[in-house]
Amino acid sequence: MYYTYMILTENNTLYCGYTDDVERRFKQHLSGKGAKYTRSHKPLKVVYSKEFETKSEAMKEEARIKKLSHQEKLKLIS
């Protein structure tokens, strides 16, 4: 299984990515080894995750979410 996820950062921005293990990936972000963006924007918590059967599906959802506005992302989370 693969997942598309969003993380809320301390400056109220949202980081979106995909993984096969959301908990492990979040720990990587916390340790500063997850992504360049989350090294400078401290991650607070995972606010969204959606499961997919294939990596390709998860990547397509990540690309779709990254095109959304901040308001649209917040609506998706709620």
ZIRASUL-V682001 format. One record per residue. RES is the residue in one letter. NEAR is the number of other C-alpha atoms within 8 Angstrom. Layout:
BEGIN
res near
RES NEAR
RES NEAR
END
This chain:
BEGIN
res near
M 8
Y 13
Y 15
T 17
Y 15
M 12
I 13
L 13
T 14
E 9
N 6
N 6
T 7
L 9
Y 10
C 11
G 9
Y 11
T 11
D 7
D 8
V 10
E 6
R 7
R 10
F 11
K 9
Q 10
H 13
L 11
S 7
G 10
K 9
G 13
A 8
K 8
Y 7
T 14
R 11
S 6
H 9
K 10
P 11
L 8
K 8
V 10
V 9
Y 9
S 10
K 7
E 9
F 11
E 7
T 8
K 10
S 6
E 9
A 15
M 11
K 8
E 9
E 13
A 8
R 8
I 9
K 8
K 6
L 9
S 7
H 7
Q 7
E 8
K 10
L 8
K 7
L 6
I 7
S 4
END
